[in-house]
Amino acid sequence: MNLVETIDTPVGSYAPDFEIPGIDDQVHHLRRYLEKFRAVGVISMCNHCPYVDWYLGRLKNIQAEFSPEGFTLIGVNGSNGDRDAKSSLENMKAFAKGHDLNFPYLWDSTQDVTRSFGATKTPTAFLIDANGIVRYKGKIDEHPQDASAVGEDYLRTAIASLLLGQKIDIPQTEAIGTTLIWRN
């Protein structure tokens, strides 16, 4: 395993701003999303992670459910495209089209954004309020392989609480998933 220094962005601190390309060939700025939306969910993800595959339907449902209330998800692929061709921008475009993603999918080719957020696994969720403060980070829910299972839906509950102006009861969980592929 290749250990890489990351910056742990704690809950309650400012999310690191970023400017990175998306599969739409546009540059995406977190600051612009924060100006437009009441809340933003950044999901560290990649094309080859089985956990991401298990969660894609739920992530698309979260986007559809909360987007009318001023929320958006943003998928960020910080996996090393040099060591894993599946993580290239062209393969991200095919992945997004094949899975009919309903949220932006961005490529962190330098891995700087992924390191700044402190993501080490895919998927990892970061919920950010309109002021740029991280309000939740961790796993999406506690039942990755079974979307119909009963259990804690951490991200969905955190989004609902934030949009209602309520306290988020569980602001952080330990992410589960596939370890990111880092550059040497």
Z-matrix of the N, CA and C atoms (Angstrom, degrees):
N
C 1 1.445
C 2 1.513 1 108.26
N 3 1.318 2 116.28 1 136.42
C 4 1.441 3 123.17 2 -179.87
C 5 1.526 4 108.40 3 -94.07
N 6 1.328 5 117.07 4 109.97
C 7 1.455 6 120.79 5 -179.91
C 8 1.517 7 109.33 6 -84.16
N 9 1.315 8 116.09 7 133.19
C 10 1.448 9 122.10 8 -177.68
C 11 1.515 10 107.96 9 -129.85
N 12 1.319 11 116.35 10 138.35
C 13 1.453 12 119.99 11 177.66
C 14 1.530 13 109.56 12 -69.48
N 15 1.312 14 115.55 13 128.77
C 16 1.451 15 120.90 14 174.59
C 17 1.520 16 108.15 15 -120.90
N 18 1.307 17 115.63 16 160.45
C 19 1.454 18 122.12 17 175.14
C 20 1.521 19 105.40 18 -100.66
N 21 1.305 20 116.31 19 120.82
C 22 1.461 21 118.70 20 -179.50
C 23 1.523 22 108.36 21 -83.54
N 24 1.321 23 116.62 22 109.35
C 25 1.462 24 121.59 23 176.77
C 26 1.522 25 107.52 24 -84.94
N 27 1.330 26 117.45 25 103.23
C 28 1.462 27 119.33 26 -175.60
C 29 1.520 28 112.98 27 -74.35
N 30 1.324 29 115.03 28 156.00
C 31 1.454 30 121.56 29 171.63
C 32 1.523 31 107.21 30 -57.82
N 33 1.326 32 115.86 31 135.28
C 34 1.460 33 120.94 32 -179.03
C 35 1.512 34 113.43 33 96.70
N 36 1.336 35 117.90 34 -7.29
C 37 1.462 36 121.05 35 178.60
C 38 1.522 37 109.83 36 -106.51
N 39 1.314 38 115.83 37 169.03
C 40 1.458 39 120.61 38 178.87
C 41 1.522 40 110.72 39 -71.08
N 42 1.316 41 115.28 40 136.82
C 43 1.461 42 120.81 41 174.53
C 44 1.523 43 108.51 42 -71.29
N 45 1.317 44 117.16 43 144.69
C 46 1.468 45 118.78 44 176.96
C 47 1.529 46 110.25 45 -69.21
N 48 1.325 47 115.54 46 130.45
C 49 1.461 48 119.56 47 178.14
C 50 1.524 49 108.15 48 -72.48
N 51 1.314 50 116.09 49 155.98
C 52 1.457 51 119.29 50 178.58
C 53 1.511 52 111.45 51 -148.50
N 54 1.311 53 114.31 52 158.62
C 55 1.460 54 124.76 53 173.15
C 56 1.517 55 105.80 54 -137.78
N 57 1.337 56 116.53 55 100.37
C 58 1.464 57 120.57 56 -178.00
C 59 1.524 58 110.19 57 -137.91
N 60 1.337 59 116.70 58 156.46
C 61 1.468 60 119.87 59 -177.20
C 62 1.524 61 111.98 60 -76.33
N 63 1.329 62 113.47 61 151.66
C 64 1.457 63 120.64 62 175.74
C 65 1.512 64 110.55 63 -112.51
N 66 1.316 65 115.45 64 174.44
C 67 1.460 66 120.66 65 179.25
C 68 1.524 67 111.84 66 -68.00
N 69 1.339 68 116.54 67 -11.06
C 70 1.465 69 121.55 68 177.37
C 71 1.527 70 111.84 69 -88.98
N 72 1.352 71 116.85 70 8.39
C 73 1.469 72 124.18 71 -179.96
C 74 1.532 73 113.05 72 64.12
N 75 1.323 74 116.20 73 22.69
C 76 1.465 75 122.38 74 174.76
C 77 1.529 76 108.49 75 -110.51
N 78 1.329 77 116.16 76 156.45
C 79 1.460 78 120.94 77 173.93
C 80 1.523 79 107.61 78 -89.96
N 81 1.323 80 116.48 79 130.94
C 82 1.466 81 122.29 80 -177.16
C 83 1.531 82 109.01 81 -109.62
N 84 1.336 83 115.03 82 133.15
C 85 1.458 84 122.68 83 -179.10
C 86 1.526 85 108.15 84 -114.95
N 87 1.309 86 117.55 85 125.32
C 88 1.467 87 119.88 86 177.60
C 89 1.525 88 110.22 87 -56.35
N 90 1.317 89 117.45 88 -42.37
C 91 1.467 90 121.36 89 -178.12
C 92 1.531 91 111.39 90 -54.73
N 93 1.317 92 117.15 91 -40.15
C 94 1.473 93 119.96 92 -179.96
C 95 1.527 94 111.72 93 -67.98
N 96 1.322 95 116.46 94 -36.38
C 97 1.467 96 119.32 95 175.41
C 98 1.522 97 110.08 96 -64.20
N 99 1.340 98 116.73 97 -41.19
C 100 1.461 99 120.40 98 -178.51
C 101 1.529 100 111.55 99 -67.13
N 102 1.324 101 117.19 100 -28.30
C 103 1.464 102 120.89 101 176.50
C 104 1.528 103 111.32 102 -73.07
N 105 1.321 104 116.56 103 -27.40
C 106 1.466 105 121.76 104 -173.87
C 107 1.540 106 113.58 105 -96.17
N 108 1.331 107 117.13 106 -29.73
C 109 1.467 108 121.50 107 -172.97
C 110 1.525 109 111.65 108 -117.39
N 111 1.318 110 115.44 109 154.13
C 112 1.473 111 121.64 110 176.18
C 113 1.517 112 111.68 111 -75.35
N 114 1.334 113 116.12 112 -26.79
C 115 1.468 114 121.20 113 179.61
C 116 1.522 115 108.35 114 -155.93
N 117 1.332 116 115.03 115 148.72
C 118 1.465 117 122.24 116 -179.89
C 119 1.521 118 108.22 117 -131.15
N 120 1.317 119 115.55 118 132.97
C 121 1.457 120 120.94 119 173.80
C 122 1.510 121 109.77 120 -107.85
N 123 1.321 122 117.25 121 115.90
C 124 1.463 123 121.98 122 176.63
C 125 1.519 124 107.12 123 -96.99
N 126 1.332 125 115.89 124 124.97
C 127 1.457 126 121.49 125 -179.15
C 128 1.511 127 108.93 126 -114.61
N 129 1.317 128 116.59 127 116.73
C 130 1.462 129 120.98 128 172.91
C 131 1.525 130 106.41 129 -73.80
N 132 1.339 131 116.66 130 118.15
C 133 1.460 132 120.45 131 -175.87
C 134 1.525 133 109.78 132 -147.68
N 135 1.314 134 115.99 133 173.70
C 136 1.459 135 121.14 134 176.31
C 137 1.523 136 108.41 135 -154.98
N 138 1.318 137 115.69 136 175.73
C 139 1.462 138 121.18 137 -174.19
C 140 1.524 139 114.17 138 -81.51
N 141 1.318 140 117.86 139 -19.89
C 142 1.467 141 120.20 140 -170.23
C 143 1.529 142 114.58 141 -110.52
N 144 1.300 143 119.17 142 2.49
C 145 1.461 144 122.40 143 -174.64
C 146 1.529 145 110.93 144 -83.94
N 147 1.333 146 117.84 145 124.45
C 148 1.462 147 118.89 146 177.47
C 149 1.527 148 112.63 147 -62.85
N 150 1.320 149 117.95 148 -31.58
C 151 1.464 150 120.75 149 178.01
C 152 1.533 151 110.34 150 -65.10
N 153 1.322 152 116.75 151 -41.66
C 154 1.467 153 119.89 152 176.69
C 155 1.524 154 109.46 153 -60.69
N 156 1.333 155 117.14 154 -43.81
C 157 1.466 156 120.23 155 177.20
C 158 1.520 157 111.20 156 -57.07
N 159 1.328 158 116.78 157 -44.42
C 160 1.472 159 120.25 158 -179.30
C 161 1.528 160 111.22 159 -63.61
N 162 1.344 161 116.61 160 -33.82
C 163 1.467 162 121.06 161 -174.12
C 164 1.521 163 114.82 162 -92.36
N 165 1.313 164 120.10 163 -12.53
C 166 1.463 165 120.80 164 -173.55
C 167 1.522 166 113.36 165 -55.66
N 168 1.309 167 118.01 166 -44.79
C 169 1.461 168 120.37 167 178.65
C 170 1.517 169 111.73 168 -60.32
N 171 1.321 170 116.70 169 -42.20
C 172 1.465 171 120.57 170 179.26
C 173 1.525 172 111.20 171 -67.29
N 174 1.331 173 116.73 172 -39.25
C 175 1.462 174 119.57 173 178.12
C 176 1.523 175 110.92 174 -64.49
N 177 1.310 176 117.41 175 -42.18
C 178 1.467 177 120.64 176 177.29
C 179 1.530 178 110.38 177 -63.55
N 180 1.324 179 117.94 178 -37.76
C 181 1.469 180 121.17 179 177.34
C 182 1.528 181 111.13 180 -66.58
N 183 1.321 182 117.16 181 -40.70
C 184 1.466 183 121.11 182 177.30
C 185 1.525 184 109.53 183 -61.04
N 186 1.339 185 116.43 184 -44.68
C 187 1.463 186 119.92 185 178.50
C 188 1.525 187 110.66 186 -60.14
N 189 1.317 188 116.96 187 -47.61
C 190 1.474 189 120.75 188 -178.93
C 191 1.534 190 111.38 189 -64.19
N 192 1.324 191 116.83 190 -39.66
C 193 1.463 192 121.08 191 -177.85
C 194 1.526 193 112.89 192 -67.65
N 195 1.325 194 116.98 193 -43.80
C 196 1.459 195 120.12 194 -171.19
C 197 1.522 196 115.07 195 -101.09
N 198 1.321 197 119.26 196 -11.82
C 199 1.468 198 119.52 197 -178.59
C 200 1.540 199 112.48 198 -61.29
N 201 1.346 200 120.00 199 -35.03
C 202 1.474 201 118.23 200 176.90
C 203 1.532 202 113.46 201 -64.36
N 204 1.331 203 116.87 202 -16.90
C 205 1.461 204 121.08 203 -178.89
C 206 1.529 205 112.64 204 -97.31
N 207 1.335 206 116.94 205 9.03
C 208 1.454 207 120.16 206 177.52
C 209 1.513 208 114.14 207 91.97
N 210 1.313 209 116.89 208 35.52
C 211 1.464 210 122.96 209 -179.15
C 212 1.522 211 109.66 210 -123.58
N 213 1.315 212 116.42 211 148.18
C 214 1.464 213 120.38 212 169.28
C 215 1.522 214 110.39 213 -143.99
N 216 1.306 215 113.90 214 146.83
C 217 1.461 216 121.59 215 168.73
C 218 1.518 217 107.98 216 -90.76
N 219 1.327 218 115.80 217 153.11
C 220 1.458 219 123.23 218 171.14
C 221 1.526 220 106.31 219 -136.53
N 222 1.320 221 117.06 220 118.24
C 223 1.457 222 120.91 221 174.35
C 224 1.511 223 109.27 222 -85.12
N 225 1.334 224 116.98 223 133.82
C 226 1.462 225 121.84 224 178.44
C 227 1.519 226 108.62 225 -124.89
N 228 1.330 227 115.72 226 119.56
C 229 1.461 228 121.68 227 177.80
C 230 1.520 229 108.29 228 -96.05
N 231 1.328 230 116.02 229 109.55
C 232 1.457 231 121.70 230 178.54
C 233 1.505 232 112.62 231 -110.07
N 234 1.327 233 117.40 232 15.63
C 235 1.457 234 120.32 233 179.18
C 236 1.525 235 109.29 234 -74.23
N 237 1.308 236 116.96 235 150.10
C 238 1.460 237 122.33 236 -176.01
C 239 1.526 238 111.16 237 -71.51
N 240 1.314 239 116.83 238 106.11
C 241 1.458 240 122.12 239 179.35
C 242 1.511 241 113.61 240 -69.02
N 243 1.339 242 117.63 241 -19.45
C 244 1.465 243 120.65 242 178.18
C 245 1.524 244 111.25 243 -72.78
N 246 1.315 245 116.79 244 -35.09
C 247 1.462 246 121.07 245 -178.78
C 248 1.520 247 112.98 246 -94.07
N 249 1.326 248 116.44 247 -17.36
C 250 1.458 249 120.64 248 -178.01
C 251 1.529 250 108.75 249 -137.53
N 252 1.320 251 116.52 250 101.92
C 253 1.465 252 121.67 251 -176.60
C 254 1.529 253 112.05 252 -60.45
N 255 1.333 254 118.01 253 -23.77
C 256 1.468 255 120.77 254 178.61
C 257 1.526 256 111.67 255 -62.80
N 258 1.341 257 117.03 256 -19.33
C 259 1.457 258 121.22 257 -176.53
C 260 1.523 259 113.34 258 -92.98
N 261 1.316 260 118.81 259 4.55
C 262 1.463 261 120.73 260 -179.80
C 263 1.528 262 110.69 261 -66.05
N 264 1.334 263 115.40 262 160.02
C 265 1.465 264 120.36 263 179.60
C 266 1.527 265 110.97 264 -60.76
N 267 1.324 266 117.66 265 -40.51
C 268 1.475 267 120.31 266 179.12
C 269 1.529 268 110.94 267 -62.74
N 270 1.330 269 117.29 268 -41.48
C 271 1.464 270 120.33 269 177.91
C 272 1.524 271 111.80 270 -70.64
N 273 1.327 272 116.83 271 -28.57
C 274 1.466 273 119.86 272 174.52
C 275 1.524 274 110.28 273 -65.11
N 276 1.330 275 116.51 274 -40.54
C 277 1.470 276 120.71 275 178.15
C 278 1.525 277 110.45 276 -60.98
N 279 1.329 278 116.44 277 -45.58
C 280 1.472 279 120.81 278 179.15
C 281 1.529 280 110.45 279 -64.56
N 282 1.324 281 116.95 280 -41.29
C 283 1.467 282 122.25 281 178.94
C 284 1.528 283 110.27 282 -60.52
N 285 1.330 284 116.62 283 -48.27
C 286 1.469 285 121.10 284 -178.60
C 287 1.522 286 111.19 285 -63.34
N 288 1.321 287 116.43 286 -41.34
C 289 1.460 288 120.28 287 179.22
C 290 1.527 289 110.68 288 -67.27
N 291 1.330 290 116.70 289 -44.27
C 292 1.462 291 121.39 290 -179.69
C 293 1.518 292 113.20 291 -63.64
N 294 1.340 293 116.35 292 -30.39
C 295 1.467 294 121.19 293 -179.77
C 296 1.527 295 112.02 294 -101.36
N 297 1.325 296 117.14 295 2.51
C 298 1.461 297 122.27 296 177.66
C 299 1.530 298 111.31 297 51.43
N 300 1.341 299 116.54 298 51.58
C 301 1.461 300 120.67 299 -179.74
C 302 1.523 301 110.21 300 -61.19
N 303 1.321 302 115.86 301 139.69
C 304 1.461 303 121.58 302 179.20
C 305 1.527 304 111.57 303 -111.05
N 306 1.326 305 115.74 304 23.03
C 307 1.460 306 121.57 305 177.08
C 308 1.526 307 108.32 306 -144.12
N 309 1.340 308 118.14 307 158.81
C 310 1.463 309 121.34 308 -179.22
C 311 1.528 310 111.55 309 -62.56
N 312 1.324 311 115.24 310 145.58
C 313 1.459 312 122.31 311 177.70
C 314 1.520 313 106.93 312 -127.02
N 315 1.331 314 116.60 313 116.99
C 316 1.459 315 123.15 314 -171.84
C 317 1.521 316 111.43 315 -113.82
N 318 1.336 317 114.83 316 152.73
C 319 1.456 318 120.77 317 -178.05
C 320 1.511 319 110.93 318 -111.16
N 321 1.315 320 115.71 319 117.42
C 322 1.465 321 123.65 320 176.68
C 323 1.528 322 107.55 321 -96.71
N 324 1.325 323 116.90 322 74.83
C 325 1.463 324 121.50 323 -173.21
C 326 1.523 325 112.93 324 -64.23
N 327 1.323 326 117.84 325 -28.13
C 328 1.469 327 120.89 326 179.95
C 329 1.528 328 111.91 327 -87.65
N 330 1.297 329 117.09 328 -14.01
C 331 1.465 330 125.55 329 -175.74
C 332 1.526 331 113.17 330 69.06
N 333 1.321 332 117.69 331 8.23
C 334 1.467 333 121.25 332 -178.97
C 335 1.528 334 111.87 333 -65.63
N 336 1.323 335 117.19 334 -41.40
C 337 1.468 336 120.64 335 -179.80
C 338 1.522 337 110.04 336 -66.49
N 339 1.312 338 115.92 337 -45.33
C 340 1.468 339 121.11 338 -179.91
C 341 1.525 340 110.59 339 -60.17
N 342 1.328 341 116.57 340 -43.85
C 343 1.470 342 120.62 341 177.70
C 344 1.526 343 110.77 342 -64.58
N 345 1.331 344 116.70 343 -42.42
C 346 1.469 345 120.73 344 -177.97
C 347 1.520 346 111.92 345 -62.15
N 348 1.323 347 116.63 346 -39.29
C 349 1.463 348 119.84 347 177.34
C 350 1.532 349 111.40 348 -71.78
N 351 1.326 350 117.26 349 -25.06
C 352 1.457 351 120.80 350 -177.72
C 353 1.513 352 113.00 351 88.88
N 354 1.330 353 117.21 352 16.58
C 355 1.469 354 120.39 353 177.95
C 356 1.521 355 109.16 354 -71.30
N 357 1.316 356 115.58 355 136.26
C 358 1.462 357 120.53 356 175.58
C 359 1.521 358 111.28 357 -126.89
N 360 1.333 359 116.32 358 -11.47
C 361 1.466 360 121.16 359 -178.05
C 362 1.525 361 109.62 360 -134.16
N 363 1.334 362 114.10 361 155.83
C 364 1.460 363 119.59 362 172.07
C 365 1.513 364 107.78 363 -115.78
N 366 1.314 365 116.98 364 133.96
C 367 1.463 366 127.65 365 -7.04
C 368 1.529 367 111.75 366 -86.17
N 369 1.322 368 115.21 367 148.69
C 370 1.458 369 122.60 368 168.90
C 371 1.521 370 106.67 369 -128.77
N 372 1.318 371 116.92 370 132.83
C 373 1.468 372 122.41 371 -177.88
C 374 1.522 373 110.60 372 -102.55
N 375 1.335 374 115.23 373 139.86
C 376 1.455 375 123.57 374 173.86
C 377 1.521 376 107.00 375 -129.99
N 378 1.318 377 117.61 376 117.79
C 379 1.460 378 122.45 377 177.93
C 380 1.522 379 108.15 378 -100.50
N 381 1.334 380 115.36 379 124.93
C 382 1.460 381 121.98 380 -173.81
C 383 1.523 382 108.55 381 -121.67
N 384 1.338 383 116.11 382 132.67
C 385 1.466 384 119.17 383 178.35
C 386 1.533 385 110.16 384 -82.64
N 387 1.325 386 117.11 385 175.50
C 388 1.466 387 122.19 386 -175.83
C 389 1.523 388 113.07 387 -64.17
N 390 1.337 389 117.66 388 -18.01
C 391 1.459 390 121.63 389 176.84
C 392 1.520 391 112.51 390 -87.69
N 393 1.338 392 116.79 391 -1.50
C 394 1.463 393 120.58 392 178.99
C 395 1.517 394 114.18 393 88.60
N 396 1.328 395 117.43 394 12.85
C 397 1.467 396 121.83 395 -178.51
C 398 1.536 397 109.52 396 -92.81
N 399 1.328 398 116.22 397 132.61
C 400 1.464 399 120.97 398 175.76
C 401 1.524 400 107.48 399 -72.92
N 402 1.338 401 116.14 400 121.95
C 403 1.460 402 121.61 401 -177.79
C 404 1.528 403 112.94 402 -108.21
N 405 1.330 404 117.19 403 -19.52
C 406 1.469 405 121.65 404 175.74
C 407 1.513 406 107.31 405 -150.60
N 408 1.347 407 115.17 406 145.66
C 409 1.460 408 119.35 407 169.48
C 410 1.513 409 109.23 408 -151.06
N 411 1.332 410 113.90 409 144.36
C 412 1.453 411 118.80 410 178.06
C 413 1.512 412 112.25 411 141.38
N 414 1.333 413 114.41 412 -143.84
C 415 1.461 414 119.35 413 -176.17
C 416 1.523 415 111.66 414 -82.82
N 417 1.324 416 114.61 415 160.44
C 418 1.458 417 121.15 416 -178.95
C 419 1.522 418 110.25 417 -74.33
N 420 1.312 419 116.35 418 -46.90
C 421 1.462 420 122.04 419 174.86
C 422 1.516 421 108.15 420 -157.22
N 423 1.325 422 116.81 421 -176.97
C 424 1.462 423 119.57 422 -176.14
C 425 1.528 424 113.51 423 -100.99
N 426 1.321 425 117.08 424 13.75
C 427 1.463 426 120.07 425 -178.50
C 428 1.531 427 110.27 426 -136.87
N 429 1.351 428 117.03 427 70.46
C 430 1.460 429 120.60 428 -172.60
C 431 1.524 430 115.34 429 -60.39
N 432 1.307 431 118.02 430 -37.31
C 433 1.464 432 119.67 431 -174.00
C 434 1.520 433 114.04 432 -87.93
N 435 1.328 434 117.38 433 -8.74
C 436 1.463 435 119.64 434 -175.37
C 437 1.527 436 110.25 435 -136.26
N 438 1.306 437 115.78 436 96.86
C 439 1.465 438 121.04 437 -177.82
C 440 1.526 439 112.61 438 -61.46
N 441 1.321 440 117.39 439 -25.61
C 442 1.462 441 120.17 440 -177.42
C 443 1.529 442 112.96 441 -91.05
N 444 1.314 443 117.58 442 -1.83
C 445 1.467 444 120.79 443 -178.19
C 446 1.528 445 110.73 444 -67.87
N 447 1.301 446 115.08 445 151.49
C 448 1.458 447 121.49 446 175.96
C 449 1.523 448 107.26 447 -87.50
N 450 1.295 449 116.31 448 136.82
C 451 1.459 450 121.25 449 179.53
C 452 1.506 451 109.91 450 165.79
N 453 1.315 452 116.00 451 -174.00
C 454 1.460 453 121.43 452 -178.52
C 455 1.518 454 110.83 453 -71.80
N 456 1.329 455 116.19 454 127.85
C 457 1.460 456 123.58 455 173.27
C 458 1.524 457 106.53 456 -105.51
N 459 1.333 458 115.67 457 78.71
C 460 1.462 459 121.74 458 -169.76
C 461 1.522 460 113.80 459 -56.39
N 462 1.329 461 117.09 460 -50.82
C 463 1.458 462 119.55 461 -176.68
C 464 1.518 463 111.47 462 -66.34
N 465 1.307 464 118.25 463 -47.60
C 466 1.471 465 122.04 464 -179.61
C 467 1.542 466 110.18 465 -58.71
N 468 1.311 467 117.13 466 -44.90
C 469 1.464 468 121.36 467 179.95
C 470 1.527 469 111.06 468 -64.55
N 471 1.335 470 116.87 469 -40.72
C 472 1.470 471 120.66 470 179.18
C 473 1.528 472 110.85 471 -64.96
N 474 1.319 473 117.51 472 -42.25
C 475 1.468 474 120.95 473 178.51
C 476 1.526 475 110.05 474 -62.33
N 477 1.323 476 116.95 475 -48.23
C 478 1.468 477 121.05 476 -179.50
C 479 1.527 478 110.61 477 -58.85
N 480 1.326 479 116.99 478 -45.10
C 481 1.473 480 120.65 479 179.74
C 482 1.517 481 111.07 480 -62.87
N 483 1.328 482 116.69 481 -45.55
C 484 1.461 483 120.68 482 -178.88
C 485 1.528 484 110.73 483 -61.36
N 486 1.313 485 116.84 484 -45.89
C 487 1.466 486 120.14 485 -178.30
C 488 1.531 487 112.44 486 -67.60
N 489 1.330 488 116.97 487 -24.24
C 490 1.466 489 121.09 488 176.11
C 491 1.528 490 112.44 489 -88.59
N 492 1.332 491 116.71 490 -2.08
C 493 1.455 492 120.71 491 -178.53
C 494 1.513 493 113.24 492 74.80
N 495 1.325 494 116.66 493 22.59
C 496 1.462 495 121.59 494 -178.28
C 497 1.525 496 110.57 495 -101.38
N 498 1.319 497 114.50 496 162.29
C 499 1.460 498 121.57 497 176.60
C 500 1.531 499 108.79 498 -67.07
N 501 1.323 500 116.09 499 140.16
C 502 1.458 501 121.23 500 174.98
C 503 1.526 502 106.99 501 -87.75
N 504 1.320 503 116.09 502 112.67
C 505 1.467 504 121.09 503 -173.67
C 506 1.522 505 113.50 504 -64.17
N 507 1.329 506 117.19 505 -38.20
C 508 1.467 507 121.08 506 179.24
C 509 1.531 508 106.52 507 -121.31
N 510 1.355 509 116.91 508 92.14
C 511 1.461 510 119.60 509 -174.66
C 512 1.529 511 114.98 510 -81.65
N 513 1.332 512 117.21 511 -11.25
C 514 1.460 513 118.71 512 -179.02
C 515 1.520 514 110.32 513 -151.92
N 516 1.345 515 114.84 514 138.53
C 517 1.452 516 122.20 515 173.70
C 518 1.523 517 108.10 516 -134.46
N 519 1.294 518 116.89 517 164.29
C 520 1.467 519 121.77 518 176.92
C 521 1.526 520 108.33 519 -80.58
N 522 1.331 521 116.31 520 121.72
C 523 1.459 522 120.58 521 179.96
C 524 1.524 523 110.47 522 -64.76
N 525 1.327 524 115.24 523 144.84
C 526 1.459 525 121.05 524 173.36
C 527 1.521 526 107.84 525 -122.74
N 528 1.318 527 116.34 526 149.03
C 529 1.452 528 119.01 527 178.91
C 530 1.507 529 111.66 528 151.25
N 531 1.321 530 114.76 529 -156.07
C 532 1.450 531 122.85 530 -177.67
C 533 1.524 532 109.54 531 -92.94
N 534 1.316 533 117.01 532 134.98
C 535 1.456 534 121.61 533 177.81
C 536 1.524 535 109.40 534 -65.61
N 537 1.319 536 115.30 535 134.53
C 538 1.468 537 120.83 536 178.72
C 539 1.526 538 111.40 537 -61.59
N 540 1.319 539 116.14 538 148.65
C 541 1.456 540 122.44 539 174.96
C 542 1.538 541 106.35 540 -92.07
N 543 1.328 542 115.85 541 115.13
C 544 1.456 543 121.49 542 -175.60
C 545 1.522 544 111.73 543 -98.01
N 546 1.306 545 114.88 544 153.23
C 547 1.464 546 121.15 545 170.91
C 548 1.521 547 108.79 546 -70.18
N 549 1.303 548 116.05 547 152.95
C 550 1.482 549 119.91 548 176.79
C 551 1.504 550 110.92 549 -76.55
